[in-house]
Amino acid sequence: MAGTGERHHQPHGGSGTGGGAGGVGGFEHEGHALNRRARAASAFRPTSSSQRTVKKSLGGQSNGIVASAHGVQLPRTLPFGRLEAPFMTQTTPDRPSGRAGGPVVPVLAFAGIVVAVMQTLLVPVVKDLPRLLDSAPADATWVLTSTLLSGAVATPIMGRLGDLFGKRRMLVVSLAVMVVGALVSAFTSDLLLMIAGRTLQGVAMGAIPLGIGLMRDMLPRERLGSAMALMSSSIGVGGGLALPAAALVAQHSDWHVLYLGAAGLGVLAIALTLVLVPESPVRARGAFDLPGALGLSAGLVLLLLPVSKGSDWGWTSGTTLGLAGAAAVVLLLWGVMELRVAAPLVDLRTTARREVLLTNLASIMIGVSFFVVSLVLPQLLQLPAETGHGLGQSMVVAGLCVAPLGLTMMFTAPLYARLSARYGPRTTLILGLLVIGAGYGGGLGLMDAAWQTVVTSVVLGAGIGLAYSSLPALIVGAVPASETGAANGLNTLMRSIGTSVSSAVVGMVLANTADTAGGVAVPTMHGFRLSFLIAAAAVAVGLALALALPARRPPERLRLRASSEEEANLERAREALQGFGGRVLDASGAPVARARVTLLDRHGRRAGATVSAADGTYALAVPAPGPYVLAARAPGHGPLASAATHTGDGDRVDVDLALPPETVTA
């Protein structure tokens, strides 16, 4: 043990293929991915310290890399004819590429707002849909349910596709599908075609996690906190801004114009993205898990159908209970299958981590609380004053009173960045939940005038903005960069499940507490206040989950700093002291400059990469404690793979990497 408290590994290693093209440590040819199973920890086999062998492949035969007794042997296969994403690029997951310019954040946030606008379009005309579509009320609700289902299915799938094939590419695809769906809906009043169009529009929900993933990959750390906060809040911002605009259009024009407006915004978002947002260089490895996607889709549809239609079918009906039971079985079987797949759609082991699991569960509660105010206040504002508790406002005025909810969410993004930089996203999540609780508690007594609903909207917007902004930071800090899209997609899905549950529960409460006047069910003040109490209970559960999160970010994890470039540089330096470090040397002990050093985790996934300095020194942060492989290569030297373990205690582990001479045998 060195005097600085650092642990030191003696130089060790073995030879392999030269510093030729492609891959980490020269272990891959370009265009071929390592077989995942061969990269797993169980495939790392120690060999004799004197064994320094390179097998040079011809015609696609497998190559072997044999390291020293302290190192590892990395067998591999080169799968031909199999559709796989390319090996992750040389961008280090823990370091943004820095290619993103100034317009990237507003463009991605605008795309998120466009998605929210699409979701909010029909709110002003929901009660008129049976008449507009010449259908029964139960059938007309499928126009809303179809968007919910397609959005829930598309969000994790598009996130994973973005990780594999490019996040910007999948973002553009999501928006393009939305535009097609909006145009279908704009030119029809047929129920089935309208449902088809709304189903296509729901695919755009994948844009939110894709945008967050792009920001994580490309923005410097000092801008990342506020940028992700704005992107995460865009779903509320767009909804708040779109509601009065949609109400104005619905009152004074043909309701189909709403879809034409959404299509135009979608085209503009696509154009801005293609022109101003570069593609992320970070890629996950492996093939797309089609069986996993189909299984998750089936499970989500079976789960969300009874949640959204239970009030129509009856909560104890055979259909509702049968679908719920089938959902449980399908999702359980899907989980078992995902645990056995080499490249799963959703990495359930990562999802089961304490920080990720608790954040996702808290997201459901925040989704519940967010949607309650969106359901209650517009109805309260538009009820006739003759009911004794309605505020008698027009559709447009009601939208303007609720609009501060979204505006406040947008303006809390910079505040969140400062709070998170100082206290961490866990603290800002707790603070946001406390503010939401205060908003619903105070809102119980603020239902007698329109201005009071504005106050409630502002307070709740501030709390929801802080809470929503904290979620992606917690997720991003707990998962590898190559899984950012899928992980944030799953988190967005959890929020959607929360809003779906909120819609079903609040709808049931308002229906069961309604009075009948002239054959029409009229929501009561008791129902509105009971809905606020349900939201407050969800906030209390979310607060308990947030308090159970780790009290401070582990030192080896990525922490988001937003105050200055100097703080970001200091953060990088601290991380380097809490990972692996040392020197890259040649066979004679001289330093090797510009050597590529790559960190692989126990699953063979890349966890970091760097280039040695002029004196041969290197430093790599670790995303989590555990066993790793350090792979090094440099032109004119053989590659080396060295096994090392980091305990996560905050000390740097010194590992000197001695590259062998370049040796090629037939």
Summary of the structure (lengths in Angstrom):
residues: 666
radius of gyration: 27.1
end to end distance: 42.1
largest distance: 95.2
contacts: 2551
relative contact order: 0.14
helix: 59%
strand: 9%
